[in-house]
Amino acid sequence: MTTYNHDFLIFGQQVTQTGLAQITAADSPYTVPSNIFYVLADCTAGPITIVLPTLVLATYYVKKQDATANTVTIQSTLLFDGGASTYILARPNEVVSLTNTTGAPGVLVGSQTTTNDKVDRVMTTKGDLLVYNGAAATRLPRGANGQVLATNSLTSTGLQWVTGGGGGGSGLTVITLQTQDFVVYTATPTTAVTFAWNSSQFGALANPVLTLGIRAAGTITVSLVDTTTSTTLATAAGLTAGFYALSAAIPAGDARLELVAQRTSAVGNPVLFGAALSFS
């Protein structure tokens, strides 16, 4: 192990604190001393385990300084962000900063110091997209083959995958059913929205999707019903707070549609705060 006590440009910043250590597999498991805050780990000869102390408000920087498949496993008596008991660096030259932000021994909050590291940890599947949900960047899973991306303000990301309408198609048609809060108090089906279906106007549209926004505690069942023929076009039970997209059937002709909801849990008063039908 080599310890540096001078300025060292290695983590994308000038290291001016006393205390940077360079370690190899021969040093594993390596318990970080109280005066070390920057660790360069060379896993060429094998994996390395690093054990962090629990200094209040301390930030530690760890870099995997090789291109092998060997990993750096970081351990602490604190839980890491997300509740994990360990934090693993697996990619070549991956860097992480870990901070105890609680003011007392508590949770270590981790953040990669390079954009590629952040994206790699979020993405899981070829074709995934990184989008902004209004609060933070998040993963939008790829759609099915042939689907296209469309905007929908009722989904958690403001986007949704829909079946494409062909090369010169008109794209997505969205019919907003509800924008006001509808509190679901009862355990019996209660009409939240009534919608007149005109087959000559809407019958040519395909691939209907019912999008719902729900908040507050409790669970509900939501159904889209053709009351003209007593046919249920879409339904889902046990819905909790969140956003949902349900495939729906198309009414056979002119119809009176109702969006009905009922509480399926005796706890809380769930709120249906938005609903829309989209077609492609």
ZISULMO-V683106 format. One record per backbone hydrogen bond with DSSP energy under -1.0 kcal/mol. CO is the residue of the C=O (numbers start at 1). NH is the residue of the N-H. Records with the same first field share a line. If there is no record, write none. Layout:
CO=NH, NH
//
This chain:
2=22
4=19, 20
8=10, 15
15=8
19=37, 38
20=4
21=40
22=2
23=42
24=27
25=28
30=51
33=36
37=61
38=21
39=63
40=23
41=65
43=46
48=73
49=30
50=75
51=32
55=58
58=100
60=98
61=39
62=96
63=41
66=93
71=48
72=89
73=50
74=87
75=52
79=108
80=83
84=80
87=74
89=72
91=94
94=64
96=62
97=111
98=60
99=101, 109
108=81
109=99
111=97
114=118
115=119
116=120
117=121
118=122
119=123
125=128
129=140
131=138
136=133
138=131
140=129
144=147
146=164
148=162
150=160
152=155
158=152
160=150
162=148
166=169
173=279
175=277
178=275
182=272
183=185
186=263
190=261
193=259
195=257
197=255
198=201, 202
199=203
202=205
206=280
208=248
209=278
210=246
211=276
212=244
213=273
214=242
215=271
219=264
220=239
221=262
222=236
223=260
224=233, 234
225=227, 258
226=230, 231
231=226
233=249
234=224
236=222
239=220
242=214
244=212
246=210
255=197
256=227
257=195
258=225
259=192, 193
260=223
261=190
262=221
270=184
271=215
272=182
274=213
275=177, 178
276=211
277=175
278=209
279=173
//
